[in-house]
Amino acid sequence: MSSEWTRREFGKLAMGTVLASSNPPARAKLWKPEPGIKIAVQLGSNFTDEDLAFAQQLGVQYVSIWVGGEEATAENFKRLKARVEAAGLKVWNIGNRDVHNMEEVTLNLPGRDQKIEQYLQYLRNIAEAGIYYTTYAHMGNGIWSTGREPTRGGAMARAFDLAKATSGWWNGKEFRGPLTHGRQYSEQELWENYTYFIRKVVPVAEELGIRIGIHPDDPPVYPLGGVPRCIFGTFEGFKRALEIANSPNIGVCLCVGCWLEGGQAMGCSPEEAIRYFGRQGKLFKIHFRNVSSPLP
């Protein structure tokens, strides 16, 4: 599957567009940002004043930040948000690597309920800091890629070639094939595990007014390391997953790069998916991520 359509790792730029959900159920609180497109740049948790100045010079309005471990507290989220706002920018999202791509949740491993509670506490922490959007990914054995290859214009970028793929990575852990967890998992298991998780998440997200945009599998479609990518690896999988959630607070972070990587197996083009989920009020973020010029 290595082609110029599948290569999407070009730096640290992302764009998100949030659409207000129409007629949300009375049970749900829903944060409604100002209408229109918001452009965000991704920063690490150790960003400098120079990084913020660069974001200002780019003309972006928002930043997204990644944290993990002891950094993932409400107090730290408030501190990071205050620094960003002092520079005349806004925080769109502070992601927590520890509760993103949770193998315990996706595969029903020991410690599942503890990880779910950790995720719910993370939602409470960002709400306390005044942040009401977050992106979530539901992969059991990490992000898979294969080296770097030249793209259009000659820039080097991360690529994925199924014939060369041997392992996935997330949050410092490697998931090595051919069976990353010692056995094959069924699609039914994956759906049952997702249902268990999302039905615990929805009441808390609705209580807090937080929107959760779910990222496509990276890469989508393929059963990698014995784990099917059947939920967030196709258009129909996304539709079914959102129907199970049955909440205006659960929607899509549509990563255009991942969607293109799935090709025809996704079931529709990125443009068609954007139009569909947009009309449904479920398109919370469009992710044109990782754009940069070649380094000297």
HELIX and SHEET records of a PDB file:
HELIX    1   1 ASP A   49  LEU A   58  1                                  10    
HELIX    2   2 GLY A   69  GLU A   71  5                                   3    
HELIX    3   3 ALA A   74  ALA A   86  1                                  13    
HELIX    4   4 ARG A   97  VAL A   99  5                                   3    
HELIX    5   5 GLU A  103  THR A  106  1                                   4    
HELIX    6   6 ARG A  112  GLU A  128  1                                  17    
HELIX    7   7 ARG A  152  GLY A  154  5                                   3    
HELIX    8   8 GLU A  187  LEU A  208  1                                  22    
HELIX    9   9 PHE A  235  ALA A  245  1                                  11    
HELIX   10  10 VAL A  256  GLY A  262  1                                   7    
HELIX   11  11 GLY A  263  MET A  266  5                                   4    
HELIX   12  12 PRO A  270  ARG A  279  1                                  10    
SHEET    1   A 4 LEU A  13  THR A  17  0                                        
SHEET    2   A 4 ILE A  37  GLY A  44 -1                                        
SHEET    3   A 4 TYR A  62  VAL A  67  1                                        
SHEET    4   A 4 LYS A  90  ASN A  96  1                                        
SHEET    1   B 4 TYR A 133  TYR A 136  0                                        
SHEET    2   B 4 ARG A 211  ILE A 214  1                                        
SHEET    3   B 4 ILE A 250  CYS A 255  1                                        
SHEET    4   B 4 LEU A 283  HIS A 287  1                                        
SHEET    1   C 3 ILE A 143  TRP A 144  0                                        
SHEET    2   C 3 SER A 167  TRP A 170 -1                                        
SHEET    3   C 3 LYS A 173  ARG A 176 -1                                        
SHEET    1   D 2 ARG A 148  PRO A 150  0                                        
SHEET    2   D 2 MET A 156  ARG A 158 -1                                        
SHEET    1   E 2 VAL A 221  LEU A 224  0                                        
SHEET    2   E 2 VAL A 227  ARG A 229 -1                                        
END                                                                             
